[in-house]
Amino acid sequence: MTQPDPQRPPVAVPEEDLIDVKDLLLQVWRIRFYILLSLGITLILAYLIIRFSVPVYQVSSKFFVKEKESPLTGIFENTGLGMMGGQDEMVLGNQMIILKSRPIAEAALDRLAFDVEYYEEEVFVQKELYQKTPIAVEVDWTHPQLANGLIRIEWSDRQSFRLSYEDSEFTQIFPDSDSRERLEDPASPSQTYRFGEWVELPMNRFRIGLTGAEGEGELLIRLRDRFGLVNQYTGEELQISPMDKQSTILQLTLKTQTPAKGKDYLNTLQEVYLENELQEKNAMASNTIDFIDAQLVVLSDSLMYIENRLENFRSNNAIYDLSSEGTAIFEQLKELETELAQQKFKRQYYRQLQSYLQREDYNNIVVPSGLGIEDPILNTLIENLLELQAEKSMHASRLTDISPPVREVNRKIADMNRSILELLQNVDQNALLLINDLEERIGRIEGTFGSLPQTEQNLIRIEREFSLNEELYTFLLQKRAESAITRASNTPSNKIIETALVNPRPISPKKALTFLIALILGGAVPVGISMLRNYFNTRIKDGKELERKSDLTLLSSINQSEEKGNLVVLQHPRSGVTEAFRSLRANLNFILPRDQTSVIMITSSISGEGKTFSSINLASVYALSGKRTLLIGCDLRKPRIFDDFSLKNKNGLSTYLSGQETDVHAVIQNTAYEHLDVIASGPIPPNPAELLITDHFREMLAAMRESYDTIILDTPPVGLVSESLDLIQLSDLCLFVVRYNYSQKPFIEHINALKKQQLLNKAYLIFNGVEKKAHRYGYGYGYGYGYGYYAEDQQEKKSWKKWLGRG
């Protein structure tokens, strides 16, 4: 393999390239007046865009997001679990999504009067007024409304006004319904209306109050429905992103044409978010309080009943204190029964939690740590489940149940549900074992009662029951008080770092960028049009240019066939096409060795360049010379050869390579022409690339070399499939077909790239389908055509003579 010489001098720039550059400069000079005209037009357009565009401003604020923190931390027992560092980004991402969610946006818009927009007309634009407006509109959204279109309000005195629908399209909004219908060209009412009174129309109901001192004037208003407003303020106009990768501070950025309006929305959005966060924290504490209250109701009745029994028993039996032996037994039983009551309380919680999970009712779940149940795994799973449920609610506000994010969070919730249920079975079973053990130990101690007097035994039993209920009641009261304190002392974990600020410079339109674009377009458009006209025709028409720009040698030029079918050599032996293939065969005889079988591969860049035509006729010209010739259709994706020879394609190369046919001779078909056999492509396989690069195909070619003098491979285009490059390694020579006025000039670069990659070491070009006129003017790089030598030349002469004779 030849290696590049590092000392080789740089290749000189071809003269043709220099001429192209000169031509380009001359062409630009010729259109200089058009360039100046284009620059003038684009600069004027740029000025008009800047002058009559409503500027867009950017409003931004900073919001701090604290790391994950349980609302019960510091009051109830610590679970021992902290926020994992790897979860910071996930938590921050969730908060960004929540800030941009529809429920938060709706709650913010509930506090803002954005449902009516006021505009005053300027030249070519309408400028929105905010807060300081000469009129105020109150809309009755319980009545159908025409929204999202401009309505003109005109008044000439302070008592009445007229209204007219300005836009050609409105949206019909119906109360208590998601139905939204378009209404085109609504008829404007003809009557006048009084300020302060309701305007009653079939599709509108509102009233207008005059707030300014103007006695006359006009204004445009647009009613905005809630759905459209939410879409606007949760869309691309609002962007939320972290200030820094190492911090949890978010920057909220809103693009708006009304800066004061944007400031109000961002500030309200952050306030609503903080209030929503506080409500969620309080909801967890409220669930705990409700659960404890339900237990206290039952315990309170039981405790009062047992207390009365104890007092009655003591007074009736005149016994108030236990003996030392009874006291010792009582203390043992009290300790064991207290632990037993706690375990039963846990089992009751586990069963209730299991019931919630089976019903998929996650709203009333109480976090175990709030009830003093110290199970780190269970606490973590419950907290994660509640977070997933909150995430699902956030997604459900703006997505459907079949959307990928909702389906994914549903899958996570289902997995978490199963994990918690499995864990509950284990902890419930452990609690049951512990309860059985405690009851057995209590039973053994109760067996020692026999040594005590009967009255003292009964007193111990009553005092045990009273003490047990009293301690459990006191425990629950304590937990309830802790939860109430937590709810009262809860504050949002996050906070507003910086309220909304307006960038005084508009972000759109940008003057410098607009004029720069105008200059670029003004110069580029006429130059580009001129260049497109020159380079519009990118097809190869010149054989000399093809040979000059290609790294491969042009071996032959094939005339355009005027005959029907591909068997030109066999059916028209005196044609110019046939002679061109004879010339190609002669050239190949100088390249290929004569004492061995030659495998010639024919391919192209894309389909339609004539590789199959060239394959058939090259094989034909070899067969006519007495060579035993085999033509193999290797294009397994688009079988074609069999049809030209009137052969069948039931068995072929694909059936042999795939193992459906084991005998290669069974797929060889004899043609009607001596010395020419064909292996058709066969039925289209599912894996054509893999079949051609197997050793099975290599072995088949080796076997065919023993039986034939010449083997022609009709392969797929190298620009479309990959297997043709592998077949080059199996061939003695590769012929690359380029078609006149069809192949694109970039194909030459593709061929050169393959050559530089040393994938076309033994490759040559064929210029196929060259028209007669190209030969006459020398573009085809062929010889002898058009001088009466070939049969078609004689026919053409006769036709001209006949036509002249008639004339």
Sequence and secondary structure as in RCSB ss.txt:
>XXXX:A:sequence
MTQPDPQRPPVAVPEEDLIDVKDLLLQVWRIRFYILLSLGITLILAYLIIRFSVPVYQVSSKFFVKEKESPLTGI
FENTGLGMMGGQDEMVLGNQMIILKSRPIAEAALDRLAFDVEYYEEEVFVQKELYQKTPIAVEVDWTHPQLANGL
IRIEWSDRQSFRLSYEDSEFTQIFPDSDSRERLEDPASPSQTYRFGEWVELPMNRFRIGLTGAEGEGELLIRLRD
RFGLVNQYTGEELQISPMDKQSTILQLTLKTQTPAKGKDYLNTLQEVYLENELQEKNAMASNTIDFIDAQLVVLS
DSLMYIENRLENFRSNNAIYDLSSEGTAIFEQLKELETELAQQKFKRQYYRQLQSYLQREDYNNIVVPSGLGIED
PILNTLIENLLELQAEKSMHASRLTDISPPVREVNRKIADMNRSILELLQNVDQNALLLINDLEERIGRIEGTFG
SLPQTEQNLIRIEREFSLNEELYTFLLQKRAESAITRASNTPSNKIIETALVNPRPISPKKALTFLIALILGGAV
PVGISMLRNYFNTRIKDGKELERKSDLTLLSSINQSEEKGNLVVLQHPRSGVTEAFRSLRANLNFILPRDQTSVI
MITSSISGEGKTFSSINLASVYALSGKRTLLIGCDLRKPRIFDDFSLKNKNGLSTYLSGQETDVHAVIQNTAYEH
LDVIASGPIPPNPAELLITDHFREMLAAMRESYDTIILDTPPVGLVSESLDLIQLSDLCLFVVRYNYSQKPFIEH
INALKKQQLLNKAYLIFNGVEKKAHRYGYGYGYGYGYGYYAEDQQEKKSWKKWLGRG
>XXXX:A:secstr
     TT       HHHHHHHHHHHHHHHHTHHHHHHHHHHHHHHHHHHHHTS  BEEEEEEEE      TTTTT
S   S    GGGHHHHHHHHHHHHTSHHHHHHHHHTS  SEEEEEE SS EEEE S  SEEEEE TTS EEESSE
EEEEESSSSEEEEEE SSEEEEE TT   EEEEES     S EETTSEEEETTEEEEEEE SS SSEEEEEEE  
HHHHHHHHTSTTEEEEES TT  EEEEEEEES HHHHHHHHHHHHHHHHHHHHHHHHHHHHHHHHHHHHHHHHHH
HHHHHHHHHHHHHHHHHT  S  HHHHHHHHHHHHHHHHHHHHHHHHHHHHHHHHHHHHT  TT   GGGGT   
HHHHHHHHHHHHHHHHHHHHHTTS TTSHHHHHHHHHHHHHHHHHHHHHHHHHHHHHHHHHHHHHHHHHHHGGGG
GS HHHHHHHHHHHHHHHHHHHHHHHHHHHHHHHHHHHH   S EEEEEEEE SS SBS HHHHHHHHHHHHHHH
HHHHHHHHHHS  B   HHHHHHH SSEEEEEEE   SSSS HHHH TTSHHHHHHHHHHHHHHHHS SSS EEE
EEEESSTTSSHHHHHHHHHHHHHHTT  EEEEE  SSS  HHHHTT   SSSHHHHHTTS   GGGGEEE SSTT
EEEE   S  S HHHHHTSHHHHHHHHHHHTT SEEEEE   TTT SHHHHHHTT SEEEEEEETTTSBTHHHHH
HHHHHHTTS TTEEEEEEEE HHHHHTTSS   STTSS SHHHHHHHHHHHHHHHH 
